[in-house]
Amino acid sequence: MSDPGNSAAKAVGAERSLGQLVASATAEMSALVHDEIALAKAELRQDVKRGAIGGLAITIAGVFALFSLPVLSFAAAYGIHNLGLGLAWSFLIVGVAFLLLAGLLALLAIAKFKKVKPPERSIASAKQTAAVLQGVKPHPRTAQDKVPV
């Protein structure tokens, strides 16, 4: 007995030549790649927009914080002055406090910068890839492999 499903598949395969199948597969693969690239572009565009909005928001927040620093400094100095200390000494205390805070942050930054190292694994991988590619030689072609022009 013959399998009716198998003969139907043979009939469909017989209608299209190997060249047509390859052309169809190539066209479909090309369309798939183009669609994937379009999807990646859309996702990146959306992420860039979100990043730009986030960057703008953090910049504006930083400007407001910077503008509030003198006001808070005056408030701290006048608060110390209200405790009974002279006005000049109050401002000096606030200024020294800011210098101490800046010094501590600078020490923290220096400690973090000293821990930064080059990407050793990436460099090693790139060197290994370059070494492998330098050792590659083209495959010799035989007379059978050459395509007549």
N, C-alpha and C positions, 0 to 999 in steps of 0.2 A: 504494500500500500504506500501511496505517496502522501506526504504531508502537504495539505493545501496551503498552510501559512508559509511554508518554505518555498513553494513554487511561486507564490505571490511576491515574495521578497526577491526571488531570482528575476521575475519579470520586471520589477521596478529597477533593479540593478542593471538589467540588460538594456533598458531604455536610455540610460545615461552612460557615456563613455568615461574612461578613466580621466581623461583630460577635463571633461566637464565637472567631474566630481572634485578634482583638485582645484579647478577654478572656483567652484562653489565654496569649497572649504577655505580657500584663500580669501575670498570676498567676505565670508562670514567672520573669519578671524580678524580681518582688517576692520570691519564694522565693530566688532567687539572691542578691539584695542582703541578705536576712536571713541566709543562710548565710555570706556574706562577712563580715558584721558579727560573727557568732558566732565565726568563725575568728579574726578580729582580736582579739576579746575574749580568747579562749583563749590566743593567742600573747602578748598583753600581760600577762595574768595570770601566765603562766609566766616572762616576763622580769622582772616586778615581784618575784616570789618569789625568783628568782636574785639580783636586785639587793639585796633585803633581806638575804639570807643573806650576800652579799659585804660589804655595809655593816656588818653585825654582826661579821663576822670581822675586818674592818679596824679597827673600834672596839675590839674586845678586844685586838688586836695593839698598838694605840696605848696602851691602858691598861697592858699588860705592859711596853712600852718606857718609859713614863713612870715606872712603879714601879722599873724597873731603873736609872734615871738616878742616884738618890741612892747606890745601892749601888756603881755604877761610879765615881761621884765619890769616894767614900770609898776605894775600891780604888786609884784613881789617886793620891790624896793620900798614902795610906800607902805606896804604891810609891815615890813621890818621896822621902818621909821615909826609907825604907830605903836610899836612895842617899846619905844623909848630911846632907840638908838638914833644918832644923827643921820641926816639925809645922805651926806657924802659916804658915810660908813655903810649905809644900807645899799647904796648903788655899788660900792666896792665889793660887798659880800655877794651880791647877785652876779657881778661880772666874774669874780673868782670862781663861783659855782659853775658858770658856763664854761670857763677855761678848763676846769677839772673834768667836766663832762666831755668836752671836746678831746682832752688828752686820753681819757679812758676809751672813747670810741676810736681814736687813732691807733691805740695799742691793740684793740680788737681787730681793726682792719689789717694792721701789719701781721698779726698772728695768722689771720685767714689767708693773706697773700702768700705767706711763706709755705702754706700747705698746698698751693696750686702747683701741679706737676704737668708735664707734657703728656699727651695721650699715648702712653707707651705701647699699649696693645694695638692701637690703630697704626702706629708707626711700624711696629714689628710685622703686622699683617701686610701693610703696603710693601715693605721690603721683601717679604716672602713672595708676594704675588709678582713683584718685579723680577725676582730671581727665577721664578718658574717660567715667566714669559720670555726671559732672555734665553732660556735653554730650549725653547720650542723651535723646531725646524719644520718647514713646510713638508707635507706628505708628498712623496714623489708620485707623479701621475704616470700611469702606463698608457700605452697607445689605446687601450679599450676605454679608459676614463676620459680621454680627450673628445670634446664634442666637435664634430665637423662644422666648419663655418660656411 
